[in-house]
Amino acid sequence: MTLYCGGCAAAAATQLVPLAFQAATFAGVSVGSAVTGRDPTEDTEDTAERCDALANTPPYMGELIHGENGTESVRGLILGEEGGKPKWFLSTTVTNLASLQFTPPISASSGDPKKRNFLAYAAAQPQNDRENNQLIAFLASFESGPGVLSIDGRNYRYAWVEKLPCFQPAQ
């Protein structure tokens, strides 16, 4: 497996590091009414441009993982390539979902644990060009959820989705 973009290796490895340091708790997450990217009635002429922005500087990404003992975690995703096509691959970064702080709190999950659900997020107030590009890619590809996700005192816009835009998750 080769990485999709050369300069992304270090960035991809650290994309979900902020999640590992968050200590706040909440009850769970509701993903049953997740947004699936942009509105299907929206003009699709800019799809290639949005997908390029997503490939060049993807927002932080993760997949909801249901544990055998009822716990839920978020496993980081990194953008890579398989068979000449970009795909999202699971990373080794795993964060207990209960350690993330959502305001307002997200209600307990009631969805199908076999259904794939994904978390995308980007800094609400970018502090550098990379974070600004992440936010642009996030806003172009996802509909932000209500409220914010806070990690180490910083606020992030987030979205829960059942289907990732542009690139498929690896199986």
N, C-alpha and C positions, 0 to 999 in steps of 0.2 A: 504494500500500500504506500503510495507516495502522497505527499502533501500537495494539496491543490495550488496553494500559492507559497512561493519560496519564503517570503518574509513573515509568513503567518505562523511558523512552527513555534517560536518562542511565545508569541502572543496567544496562540491557541492553548498552549500548555498552561498559561496563567489566567485564562479567561474566567474560570470559576473559582480561582483562589479566594476572592473575597467571600464567597459563600462559606468556606471552611472556617472563617473566623467569626461568623455571626452567632450571637448567643441568645437572642430573643426567641420566644416560643409562641405558638398558636395551635389551634385545634386540628387543622388539616387544610385541604384545598378542594374547591368545587370545580371540576373540569367538565361537567356534563353539558354546560352551555358555552363551551369554549369557542372562541373566534377562530376562523380558519384563514387568517390572512386578510387580504383586501376583499371588498364587496364584489361578488361575481358579476354584478351589473356594471361595474366600473370599466372605463375605457382600458383596453388591454394593450394599446399601442406602446405604452412605456414599460411593459413587462420585462423586456430584455435589459433596459436601463436599470430597473429595480433589482433584477437578479444579478447584474454586474456589480452594483453597489453592495449587495448582500455578500457576494463572493469576495470582493476586495477587502471589506472590513465588516465581517459579521458581528452582530450584537452577541452578548453572552447568551449561550444556549444550553439547555439541559432537558433530559427526559425524565418524567415521573416514573419511578420504579416502586412497585408494591412488594414489600417484604413478606415472608412467610408468616411472621408473627404480627401482622397487621400494621407494621410501620411503613411509612412512605419516605422515600429519599429522592433527591434529584441527582442524576448522574450527568456530568458534563458532556457536551457534544462538541466535536471539532469538525471542521469542514476538510474533507480529504477527497481523494479520487479513487474510483474503482472502475475498471473497464473503460477508461477514458471519459467517465462522467463524474461530476462532482457529487458527493454524497456526505451526509452527516454520519460520523462515527462516534460511538461511545468512548469517552476518555476514562481514565482511571479515577478522576475526581468524583467523589460521592459525598453529598451533604444531606444530613437528615432534614427532611422537610419541616419538622417541628422547630428547627433552629432558625428558620427564616422569619423576618418580621414584615408582615403586610399590614398597611393601614389604609382602609379599615381591614380588620381581620377577615380572613377567608373562611367560609363555613366548612364543616367537615365534609369529606368526599363521599359521594354516594354513587359515583359512576362505576362502570364496568372495569374491574382491575385488569382485564385482558386487553382493553383498548389502550392504544398508545396515546399519551398526552405529553405536550412539550411546553417548556417555559422559555420565553425569550425576554431579554431585558437589556436596557442601556441606561447610562447615567442621564438623569434628568437635566443636570447642569454640567455639560462637558468641561473638562479642565485642560484638554489638549486636542490637537487635530485628530488623533486616532479616536478618542471618545466622541468627538463631534461627528466623524464619519460613521461611527457605530450608531449614533442616534439618528442620523439621516437614513441609514439603511433600515433601522428598526421602524421608523415612522412610515417609510415607503412600503414596508412589507407586512406590518402587523397593526392591528387595532389595539391600542393600549387599554389595559384593564382599568377598573375604577380604583383610584388611590395609588399608593406607591409601595414599592419594596424598598426597605431600608437595610443597608449593610454597612457596618462600621460608621454610622452617622451620615452616610451619603444616601440620597434618594435616587431610585431607579424607576423608570417607566417599564412596565412589564406587560406581557400578554401570555395567556394560557391558550394553546391551540391543539387541535386534534390532528391537524395536517400541516406540515411544513411547506412554506411557499418555495418555489424555484427548484429545490434539490430534495431528493428523497432520502430518508434515513436508511442506512445500511441494515441489512437483515441480520 
